Amino acid sequence: MTNSSELIFLTGASGFLGSHILIQLLEQGYRVRALVREKKMSHFKSTYQRFGDQLDVVPVVDIATDQIPNAFKGVTAVIHSAAPLGGRVNDIDEMVKGAVDGALNIIQQAEKAGITRVVLTSSFATVVNLQYKLTDQDWYPVDTREKAHETHGLDAYRAAKTIAEKEVWKFAESHPHVDITTLNPPFFYGPFAEGFSLPTPDYFALSTNLYYYRLTVQNGVYPVSNFYLDVRDAAKAHILALSSPRSSIVGRKRIVIASPHEVDFNEVVNLIKTERPELQDRLIKTPSPEYPMKKLPFNTRIEEVLGMKENDFTPLESTVLEAVDGVLAFEKQWIDAGFKIDIPLIG
């Protein structure tokens, strides 16, 4: 089956998740118009030159303000996966601007161009609250720019993503002809996609795989949550959303999506010890903390809207080992290039 008649506009195409979405789209026959930061454009083009005219690249300086109407011509649908990385952006105003204004700027321009299908990467962080219900009806309580100024660190990231998603749903209510899907995954782990490049140490660009990298340090730290989604499954979900039933049929498509596999980080560390014995002496020494739940119950909306069933998700063992292999491959590359390794344990 070919999708060559469909042109998908993709933001965040050079990121951890975005590069997987890009490759899956291209390999399924879609044409892709990727929005890439101007300074990365030349390298990005050369990396994916094997796809030829199937891939078009558009430069952007500031996703929150750049006006690029020509870039939306002929586009069938938009996948907006770009977002400020928690830990990299420390200024709350900058984080909110990137998350909120970036999303609205892209969606508003798409609507003006006549595009009526939008898929947006949100976050599980937007549903976390004190009651710990964690459904598509729940929200993180910090949902205004004023309240966001009282946050920092991970809470600032949660606030920015929550404000952004709420603004997107406000837009959806006032533009019912635009069919919007938000995907709300927890941390995603797994291999890096073809073309994902980090020639110098840039730990936060490892995205949430950084949490597994921290398990390879004796005094390392565990992730704040054990909910997760394999990055390949996350990318697959975005692409399935392109052909999902419209909201007028299935209701608001805010999809809380996580792997159905249980996670015990003591078992994860033992898995790495067993399958990668050369790492035994460097792995985290402290036992895993207790988490409220070992997994998030499978959300039936995932199957109803996206068609993904519980047995469609990547096994935990594959996710863990390929994530670890990926970060250590970058580590070796950096060491061979003469860089000193200093894995950040906070942020």
C-alpha positions as CSV (number, residue, x, y, z in Angstrom):
1,M,0.0,0.0,0.0
2,T,1.4,3.4,-0.9
3,N,0.7,6.8,0.6
4,S,2.6,8.7,-2.0
5,S,-0.4,11.1,-2.6
6,E,-0.3,12.3,1.0
7,L,2.2,15.0,2.1
8,I,2.7,15.2,5.8
9,F,4.1,18.3,7.5
10,L,6.3,17.2,10.4
11,T,7.9,19.3,13.1
12,G,10.7,18.1,15.5
13,A,11.9,15.8,12.7
14,S,15.5,15.8,14.0
15,G,14.6,14.8,17.6
16,F,14.5,11.5,19.3
17,L,10.8,10.8,18.7
18,G,10.5,13.0,15.5
19,S,13.3,11.0,13.7
20,H,11.4,7.8,14.3
21,I,8.1,9.4,13.0
22,L,10.0,10.6,10.0
23,I,11.6,7.2,9.1
24,Q,8.3,5.4,9.6
25,L,6.4,7.9,7.4
26,L,9.0,7.7,4.6
27,E,9.2,3.9,4.7
28,Q,5.4,3.6,4.5
29,G,5.5,5.7,1.4
30,Y,4.3,9.1,2.7
31,R,5.9,12.2,1.4
32,V,7.2,14.4,4.2
33,R,7.9,18.1,4.5
34,A,10.1,18.4,7.6
35,L,10.5,21.6,9.6
36,V,14.1,21.8,10.9
37,R,16.1,24.4,12.7
38,E,18.1,26.4,10.2
39,K,21.4,25.5,11.7
40,K,20.7,21.8,11.3
41,M,19.3,21.9,7.8
42,S,22.4,21.1,5.8
43,H,23.3,18.1,7.9
44,F,19.7,16.9,8.0
45,K,19.4,17.0,4.2
46,S,22.6,15.0,3.7
47,T,21.6,12.5,6.3
48,Y,18.3,11.5,4.6
49,Q,19.3,12.1,0.9
50,R,18.5,8.5,0.1
51,F,14.8,9.4,0.2
52,G,15.3,12.0,-2.6
53,D,12.2,14.0,-3.5
54,Q,10.1,12.1,-1.1
55,L,11.5,14.4,1.7
56,D,11.3,18.1,1.6
57,V,13.0,20.2,4.2
58,V,11.9,23.7,5.4
59,P,14.1,25.8,7.7
60,V,12.8,27.5,10.8
61,V,14.5,30.0,13.2
62,D,11.7,30.4,15.8
63,I,8.8,27.9,15.6
64,A,6.8,30.2,17.9
65,T,6.8,33.2,15.6
66,D,8.1,32.3,12.1
67,Q,5.4,32.7,9.4
68,I,5.9,30.0,6.7
69,P,2.6,29.9,4.7
70,N,4.2,28.4,1.6
71,A,5.4,25.4,3.6
72,F,1.8,24.3,4.1
73,K,0.8,24.2,0.4
74,G,-0.3,20.8,-0.7
75,V,0.0,19.4,2.8
76,T,-2.5,16.6,3.8
77,A,-1.9,16.6,7.6
78,V,0.4,18.0,10.3
79,I,2.3,16.1,13.0
80,H,3.6,18.5,15.5
81,S,6.2,16.7,17.7
82,A,8.6,19.6,18.4
83,A,8.7,20.7,22.0
84,P,11.2,22.3,24.4
85,L,13.3,19.6,26.2
86,G,12.9,19.4,29.9
87,G,16.4,19.9,31.4
88,R,17.7,21.9,28.4
89,V,15.4,24.9,28.7
90,N,15.6,26.4,32.2
91,D,13.8,29.7,31.7
92,I,10.1,29.1,32.3
93,D,9.0,31.9,29.9
94,E,11.1,30.3,27.1
95,M,9.7,26.9,27.9
96,V,6.1,28.1,27.8
97,K,6.7,30.1,24.7
98,G,8.2,27.1,22.9
99,A,5.5,24.7,24.0
100,V,2.4,27.0,23.8
101,D,3.2,29.5,21.1
102,G,5.0,26.9,19.0
103,A,2.0,24.6,18.9
104,L,-0.5,27.4,18.2
105,N,1.6,29.0,15.5
106,I,1.9,25.8,13.6
107,I,-1.8,24.8,14.0
108,Q,-3.1,28.2,13.2
109,Q,-1.0,28.4,10.0
110,A,-2.2,24.9,9.0
111,E,-5.8,25.8,9.5
112,K,-5.4,28.9,7.3
113,A,-3.9,26.7,4.6
114,G,-7.0,24.5,4.7
115,I,-5.5,21.6,6.6
116,T,-8.0,19.8,8.7
117,R,-6.0,16.9,10.3
118,V,-3.5,17.6,13.1
119,V,-1.7,15.2,15.4
120,L,0.1,16.7,18.4
121,T,2.6,15.2,20.8
122,S,1.5,16.1,24.2
123,S,2.6,14.3,27.4
124,F,1.5,12.1,30.2
125,A,2.7,14.9,32.4
126,T,-0.4,16.9,31.5
127,V,-2.7,14.3,33.1
128,V,-0.8,13.8,36.4
129,N,-2.6,15.2,39.4
130,L,-2.9,14.8,43.2
131,Q,-5.7,12.2,42.9
132,Y,-3.5,10.1,40.6
133,K,-6.5,9.1,38.3
134,L,-4.4,9.5,35.1
135,T,-7.2,9.5,32.6
136,D,-7.9,11.6,29.5
137,Q,-10.3,13.7,31.7
138,D,-7.6,14.6,34.2
139,W,-5.2,17.5,34.1
140,Y,-2.0,18.7,35.8
141,P,-3.3,21.6,38.1
142,V,-0.9,24.2,36.9
143,D,-2.6,25.5,33.7
144,T,-1.8,29.3,33.4
145,R,1.3,31.2,32.6
146,E,1.1,33.0,35.9
147,K,1.0,29.7,37.9
148,A,3.8,28.4,35.8
149,H,6.1,31.0,37.2
150,E,5.9,29.3,40.6
151,T,7.3,26.1,39.2
152,H,10.8,24.8,38.2
153,G,12.5,21.8,36.8
154,L,10.1,18.9,35.9
155,D,7.1,20.8,37.2
156,A,7.9,23.7,34.8
157,Y,7.9,21.2,32.0
158,R,4.6,19.7,33.1
159,A,3.1,23.2,33.3
160,A,4.3,24.2,29.9
161,K,2.9,21.1,28.3
162,T,-0.4,21.4,30.1
163,I,-0.9,25.0,29.1
164,A,0.0,24.2,25.5
165,E,-2.4,21.3,25.3
166,K,-5.3,23.2,26.9
167,E,-4.7,26.0,24.3
168,V,-4.8,23.5,21.5
169,W,-8.1,22.1,22.7
170,K,-9.5,25.6,23.0
171,F,-8.5,26.1,19.4
172,A,-10.2,22.8,18.5
173,E,-13.5,23.9,20.1
174,S,-13.5,27.1,18.1
175,H,-12.4,25.3,14.8
176,P,-14.5,22.1,14.8
177,H,-13.6,21.4,11.2
178,V,-10.0,20.7,12.2
179,D,-9.7,17.2,13.5
180,I,-7.1,17.1,16.3
181,T,-5.5,14.2,18.1
182,T,-3.2,14.6,21.1
183,L,-1.0,11.7,22.2
184,N,-0.1,11.8,25.8
185,P,2.8,9.3,26.4
186,P,5.0,9.0,29.5
187,F,8.8,8.7,29.1
188,F,9.7,6.9,25.9
189,Y,12.8,4.7,25.5
190,G,14.4,2.6,22.8
191,P,16.8,2.8,19.9
192,F,17.8,5.9,18.1
193,A,16.5,6.2,14.6
194,E,18.5,6.3,11.5
195,G,20.0,9.7,11.1
196,F,19.8,10.8,14.7
197,S,23.2,12.4,15.3
198,L,25.1,13.7,18.3
199,P,28.8,14.3,17.3
200,T,29.6,15.9,20.6
201,P,28.2,15.2,24.2
202,D,24.7,16.6,24.4
203,Y,23.2,14.6,27.2
204,F,19.7,16.2,27.2
205,A,19.4,15.7,23.4
206,L,19.3,12.0,24.3
207,S,15.8,12.9,25.5
208,T,14.3,10.4,28.0
209,N,16.9,7.8,27.1
210,L,19.0,9.8,29.4
211,Y,17.1,8.2,32.3
212,Y,18.4,4.8,31.2
213,Y,21.9,6.2,30.7
214,R,21.8,7.2,34.4
215,L,21.3,3.5,35.3
216,T,24.9,2.9,34.0
217,V,26.4,5.0,36.8
218,Q,27.0,3.5,40.2
219,N,25.6,6.5,42.0
220,G,23.0,7.0,39.4
221,V,19.3,7.8,39.9
222,Y,16.1,6.1,38.8
223,P,13.4,7.8,36.7
224,V,10.6,9.6,38.7
225,S,8.1,7.2,37.1
226,N,8.1,3.7,35.8
227,F,5.4,4.3,33.2
228,Y,6.9,4.2,29.7
229,L,6.4,3.8,26.0
230,D,8.8,2.4,23.4
231,V,9.7,5.3,21.1
232,R,8.9,3.1,18.0
233,D,5.4,2.5,19.3
234,A,5.0,6.2,20.0
235,A,5.9,7.0,16.4
236,K,3.6,4.3,15.1
237,A,0.7,5.8,17.2
238,H,1.3,9.2,15.6
239,I,1.0,7.8,12.1
240,L,-2.0,5.7,12.9
241,A,-3.7,8.9,14.2
242,L,-3.5,10.3,10.7
243,S,-6.2,7.9,9.6
244,S,-8.1,7.5,12.8
245,P,-11.9,8.1,12.9
246,R,-12.8,11.7,13.2
247,S,-13.7,13.3,16.5
248,S,-17.3,13.7,15.4
249,I,-17.5,9.9,15.5
250,V,-15.3,8.9,18.4
251,G,-15.3,12.0,20.6
252,R,-12.3,14.1,21.7
253,K,-9.1,12.3,20.8
254,R,-6.9,12.9,23.8
255,I,-5.1,9.6,24.0
256,V,-3.2,8.6,27.1
257,I,-0.9,5.9,25.8
258,A,1.7,3.8,27.7
259,S,3.2,0.4,27.3
260,P,1.0,-2.3,28.9
261,H,4.2,-4.0,30.2
262,E,5.0,-3.9,33.9
263,V,8.3,-2.3,35.0
264,D,10.3,-3.2,38.1
265,F,13.6,-1.3,37.8
266,N,15.4,-3.9,40.0
267,E,14.5,-6.4,37.3
268,V,15.5,-3.9,34.6
269,V,19.0,-3.5,36.1
270,N,19.3,-7.3,36.4
271,L,18.3,-7.7,32.8
272,I,21.1,-5.3,31.8
273,K,23.6,-7.2,34.0
274,T,22.6,-10.5,32.4
275,E,22.4,-9.5,28.8
276,R,25.3,-6.9,28.9
277,P,27.7,-8.5,31.4
278,E,30.5,-6.0,30.5
279,L,28.4,-3.3,32.2
280,Q,28.1,-5.1,35.6
281,D,30.7,-3.1,37.4
282,R,29.3,0.3,36.4
283,L,25.6,-0.2,36.9
284,I,23.6,1.7,39.6
285,K,24.1,0.2,43.1
286,T,21.1,1.4,45.0
287,P,17.8,-0.6,44.9
288,S,14.9,0.9,43.0
289,P,12.4,3.0,44.9
290,E,8.8,1.8,45.3
291,Y,6.4,3.2,42.6
292,P,2.6,3.5,43.2
293,M,1.9,1.2,40.2
294,K,4.0,-1.2,38.0
295,K,2.2,-0.1,34.8
296,L,-0.6,2.1,33.6
297,P,-3.8,0.1,32.9
298,F,-4.3,-0.4,29.1
299,N,-6.5,2.5,27.8
300,T,-9.2,1.0,25.6
301,R,-9.2,4.3,23.6
302,I,-5.9,3.3,22.2
303,E,-7.5,0.4,20.3
304,E,-10.8,2.3,19.6
305,V,-9.1,5.3,18.0
306,L,-5.7,4.0,16.8
307,G,-6.3,0.3,16.4
308,M,-3.4,-0.7,18.5
309,K,-3.9,-3.7,20.7
310,E,-2.0,-4.8,23.9
311,N,0.0,-7.4,22.0
312,D,1.1,-4.8,19.4
313,F,3.5,-3.1,21.8
314,T,7.3,-3.7,21.8
315,P,8.5,-6.1,24.6
316,L,10.2,-4.4,27.5
317,E,13.4,-6.4,27.0
318,S,13.9,-5.0,23.6
319,T,13.2,-1.4,24.7
320,V,15.6,-1.6,27.6
321,L,18.5,-3.2,25.8
322,E,18.3,-1.1,22.6
323,A,18.0,2.1,24.6
324,V,21.1,1.2,26.6
325,D,23.0,0.1,23.5
326,G,22.1,3.4,21.9
327,V,23.3,5.7,24.6
328,L,26.5,3.7,25.0
329,A,27.2,3.8,21.3
330,F,27.1,7.6,21.5
331,E,29.3,7.4,24.6
332,K,31.9,5.4,22.7
333,Q,31.8,7.8,19.9
334,W,32.4,10.8,22.2
335,I,35.3,9.0,24.0
336,D,36.9,8.1,20.7
337,A,36.7,11.7,19.8
338,G,38.5,12.7,22.9
339,F,35.6,14.0,25.0
340,K,35.3,13.5,28.8
341,I,32.1,11.8,29.9
342,D,30.1,13.4,32.7
343,I,26.6,12.1,32.8
344,P,24.3,14.6,34.5
345,L,22.2,13.1,37.3
346,I,19.8,16.0,37.7
347,G,17.6,17.9,35.3
